[in-house]
């Protein structure tokens, strides 16, 4: 049996911009992506702490500190909102024994302030 479990989480990221004219996705600071193991074009879940909106999209790498909501999601998640960005993966029971998610808590400037 496979179980779907958390792989990575960026907690309390701050949206720095929106781009309604982009075809879709979320742009995430490339260094943050690398730190928690999010790869380019990977499916991500984005949960808005401020308004409760949840979207599923894909990640594209961005500049230092950048978190930009693109496309239609930019109508729902606004600049300045605090969000949670997560990825999940499928694991066998054996693989789960060694699986530990990478969870980064971010500050107002999207810098890691704590690891969980």
N, C-alpha and C positions, 0 to 999 in steps of 0.2 A: 504494500500500500504506500502511496505517496501522500505526504502532508504538505500543505502550503503554509509556510511560516515566514516571519519577518527576516529580511536580509539586512536592510539598512533603513536609517531614519535620520532626517534632519529636522529637529524639533525647534519650533518657534523661529523659523526663518522669516525675515522681513522682506516683503515684496518691494523691490526698488523701482520697478517700472512696469508698464503694460504696453502691449503692441497689438492692437485690435486687427491690424492689417496683415499680420503674419499668419500663415496657413494653419498653425496649431503648435502645440507643445509648451514646455516651460524651459526657459533658459536658466541654467544653474551655474554658479561659479565653478569652473573646472577643478580648482583645487579642492573644493568641498566634495564634488563628485568623486574625485580620486580617494579622498580620505575615508569615505564611507562605502566605496565600491560601486557607485552608480556608473554604468557605462553609457556612452552616447547612443541615443535612440531606444534606450531601455524603457519599458512601461513603468510609469510611476503613478502612485495615488497621491493626490494633493488635497489636504483637508484644511479649510480656512477656520482658524480658531475664532476669528472675530464674528463671522456670520453663519457658520455651520455648513457652508457649501462644500461639496465633495466632488472632485473631478478625477478622471483617469486620462492621462496623456502620456507623452514620452519626453525624455530629457535630452536637451542639447547643451553643449558646454558654452559657458560665457566667461566674462571678465571677472576680475577680483571683486568679490562682494556682491555680484549681480544675481538677482533673482527676478526674472521677468516673466509675467504671465502673457502668453501669446494667443492670438486668435480669439475664438468665441469665449474661452475661459476668462479673457480679460474683461468681459462684461460682468462677470460674477465675482471675481477676485481682484481687488483694487490695490493700487500702490499704497503702501503703508500697512496693509493687512499682515497679520502674523499667520503663518501657515506651517503645516507639518507635511513633509515629503517622505514617502516610504516606497520601498520595493519589497517584493515577496518572491519566494522561489519554492519549487517542489523538491522535497527531500524524502529519501527512504528512511525507515526507522533507524537503520544503521548510521546513515549520514547525519541524522538529527543529534546523535550523541556528541558530535563535534561542532555542531552549528551554533554560533553565537552571533547575534546581530550586532552591527556597528551602529551605535546610537550617539549622535552628536547634538548637544544642546547649544544653541546659538544666541549671541547677544544682539543688540540693536543694529550692529554693523555687519551681521552675518559672519562673525568670527566664533570659532568653537571656544566655549567657556567651560564645558564639562563633557566627559564621556561617561556613558552608562553601560 
